[in-house]
């Protein structure tokens, strides 16, 4: 089994041209999204990147490759990577913090968050706020599942995907989603409710289905259930706030 290689990359925020990130130059060369092929690309402080650079990520996130066109030549580079990004909830970073130190105005917060476009967020499957942990909780050792057990479950789920369809759920095409992500009547009604209430796009609809299929595989369930759809929708909580 081919394993994901962990290749975190903190791109410099001053890279206005985006060559380091997406590739380019007079003699086109691959950028970090291609260097992280089959690995992880981590972008910290996402709103601090130039918006034009971030918008270029939309094509490779959708297609798995990036095309660089120049007057002399055109180059196509593979770019199948797992994007993980982090950002503060506001410019000062304290919005919603239990210490109440945030002094950002609603307009400042809206401008800060608007640096990340809706179409780019639409291509991110899981979007979750991570609240600050109170100091006393940091001293308490949480009882949770150990990493070794989680790894066994994840590897088993991946084997189920490959045995069923020959690829990961994230790589399913629209026609393959129709085949492998079928729902019963009650589960489909729940998803339709979520689409209407949250105003999800067609792209978000397909991504919810693929994520729900993965949740079912993690639970070793042959079919997607209503609980998997509900959990997948819950993982797009930032979608509802835009």
C-alpha positions in Angstrom: 0.0 0.0 0.0 1.3 3.4 -0.9 1.5 5.6 2.2 1.1 9.3 2.4 4.4 11.0 3.0 4.2 13.9 5.4 5.6 16.9 3.8 4.5 20.0 5.7 5.5 23.3 4.1 5.2 26.8 5.5 5.2 29.0 2.5 6.5 32.5 2.9 3.7 35.1 3.1 5.6 37.6 1.0 5.5 35.2 -2.1 3.3 37.5 -4.1 4.0 35.9 -7.4 3.2 32.4 -6.1 6.0 30.8 -8.0 7.3 29.1 -4.9 3.9 27.7 -4.1 2.3 26.8 -7.4 5.3 26.8 -9.8 6.2 29.0 -12.8 9.0 31.1 -13.9 10.3 31.9 -17.4 11.4 28.3 -17.6 8.4 26.7 -15.8 9.3 24.6 -12.8 7.1 22.9 -10.2 6.2 24.6 -7.0 5.5 23.3 -3.5 2.1 21.9 -4.4 3.9 19.5 -6.9 6.8 18.9 -4.5 4.2 17.7 -2.0 2.8 15.1 -4.4 0.9 12.4 -2.5 1.8 14.3 0.7 0.6 17.1 3.0 0.8 20.8 2.2 0.3 22.9 5.4 -0.4 26.6 5.0 -0.3 28.5 8.3 -2.0 31.9 8.7 -3.9 31.3 5.5 -5.4 34.9 5.1 -1.8 36.3 5.1 -1.1 34.8 1.7 -1.8 36.9 -1.4 -5.4 36.2 -2.4 -4.4 35.8 -6.1 -2.0 33.0 -5.1 -4.7 31.2 -3.0 -7.1 31.4 -5.9 -4.6 29.5 -8.1 -5.0 26.6 -5.7 -8.5 26.0 -6.9 -7.5 24.2 -10.1 -5.1 21.7 -8.5 -7.4 21.0 -5.6 -10.1 20.0 -8.1 -8.1 18.3 -10.9 -4.9 17.1 -9.2 -2.6 18.9 -11.6 -1.5 22.5 -12.4 -0.9 23.9 -15.8 1.7 26.7 -16.2 1.5 28.6 -19.5 4.2 30.9 -20.7 4.9 32.5 -24.1 7.6 30.0 -25.0 6.1 26.9 -23.6 3.4 25.2 -21.5 4.0 22.8 -18.7 1.7 20.5 -16.8 2.7 19.3 -13.3 1.1 16.8 -11.0 -0.4 18.3 -7.8 -2.3 15.7 -5.9 -1.7 16.8 -2.3 -3.6 17.0 0.9 -4.2 20.6 1.9 -4.2 21.5 5.6 -4.6 25.2 6.5 -4.9 27.2 9.7 -6.1 30.7 10.4 -6.9 32.9 13.3 -10.6 33.7 13.9 -9.8 37.4 13.7 -6.8 39.7 13.1 -5.7 39.7 16.7 -6.5 36.0 17.2 -8.6 36.3 20.3 -12.1 36.3 18.9 -14.2 33.9 21.0 -11.3 33.4 23.5 -12.3 32.7 27.1 -10.1 35.6 28.3 -12.2 38.2 26.4 -9.2 40.1 25.1 -10.4 40.5 21.5 -11.0 44.1 20.5 -11.6 43.6 16.8 -14.7 45.2 15.3 -17.2 43.1 13.3 -16.1 44.9 10.2 -12.5 44.0 10.8 -13.3 40.4 11.4 -15.5 40.3 8.2 -12.7 41.8 6.1 -10.1 39.4 7.6 -12.2 36.3 6.8 -13.2 37.5 3.4 -9.6 37.2 2.3 -10.5 33.5 1.8 -12.9 33.2 -1.1 -16.1 31.1 -1.0 -15.0 29.0 -4.1 -11.7 28.1 -2.3 -13.5 27.1 0.9 -15.9 25.1 -1.1 -13.0 22.8 -2.1 -12.0 22.1 1.5 -13.9 19.1 2.8 -13.5 19.7 6.6 -13.8 23.2 8.1 -13.8 23.3 11.9 -13.3 26.1 14.5 -10.8 25.1 17.2 -11.5 26.9 20.4 -8.7 27.8 22.8 -8.2 25.4 25.7 -8.4 26.8 29.2 -5.1 26.5 31.1 -6.6 24.2 33.7 -7.6 21.8 31.0 -4.1 21.6 29.6 -3.0 20.1 32.9 -5.7 17.4 32.8 -4.7 14.3 30.8 -7.5 13.5 28.4 -8.6 9.9 28.1 -8.8 9.2 24.4 -7.9 6.6 21.7 -4.2 6.2 21.1 -2.7 6.9 17.8 -1.7 3.3 17.1 -5.4 2.2 17.3 -6.5 5.1 15.1 -3.9 4.1 12.5 -5.1 0.6 12.3 -8.7 1.8 11.8 -7.6 4.3 9.1 -5.5 1.7 7.2 -8.4 -0.8 7.3 -10.8 1.9 6.0 -8.4 2.7 3.1 -8.2 -1.0 2.2 -12.0 -1.1 2.0 -12.0 1.8 -0.4 -9.3 0.3 -2.7 -11.0 -3.1 -2.7 -14.4 -1.6 -3.6 -13.5 1.0 -6.2 -9.7 1.0 -6.7 -9.1 4.5 -5.4 -9.6 6.7 -2.4 -13.0 8.2 -1.8 -11.5 11.7 -2.3 -10.6 10.8 -5.9 -14.1 9.7 -6.9 -15.6 11.3 -10.0 -19.2 12.4 -10.2 -20.3 9.2 -11.9 -18.4 7.1 -9.4 -20.1 9.0 -6.6 -23.4 8.1 -8.0 -22.3 4.4 -8.0 -20.5 4.1 -4.7 -22.2 6.7 -2.5 -25.9 5.6 -2.8 -28.3 6.5 0.0 -31.6 5.1 1.2 -34.7 7.3 1.1 -34.5 8.5 4.7 -30.8 9.4 4.4 -31.3 11.1 1.1 -34.1 13.2 2.6 -31.8 14.3 5.4 -29.1 15.3 2.9 -31.7 17.3 0.9 -32.7 19.1 4.0 -29.1 20.0 4.7 -28.6 21.3 1.2 -31.6 23.5 1.4 -31.1 24.8 4.9 -27.3 25.5 4.5 -27.5 26.5 0.8 -24.7 24.0 -0.1 -23.3 24.2 -3.7 -23.2 21.2 -6.0 -19.5 20.8 -5.3 -20.2 20.8 -1.5 -22.9 18.2 -2.0 -20.5 15.8 -3.7 -17.8 16.5 -1.1 -20.3 15.7 1.7 -21.1 12.4 0.0 -17.5 11.4 -0.3 -16.7 12.4 3.3 -19.8 10.4 4.5 -18.6 7.4 2.5 -15.2 7.7 4.3 -17.0 7.9 7.7 -18.9 4.7 6.8 -15.7 3.0 5.8 -14.1 4.0 9.1 -17.0 2.5 10.9 -16.8 -0.7 8.7 -20.3 -0.1 7.4 -21.2 -1.2 3.9 -23.7 1.7 3.3 -23.8 5.4 4.2 -26.2 6.0 7.0 -28.0 9.2 8.2 -25.4 9.5 11.0 -22.6 9.6 8.5 -24.4 12.3 6.5 -25.1 14.4 9.6 -21.4 14.1 10.7 -20.1 15.1 7.3 -22.4 18.1 7.2 -21.2 19.1 10.7 -17.6 19.1 9.5 -18.5 22.0 7.1 -19.5 24.3 10.0 -17.6 27.2 8.6 -19.7 27.0 5.4 -22.7 28.0 7.4 -21.0 31.1 8.8 -20.2 32.7 5.4 
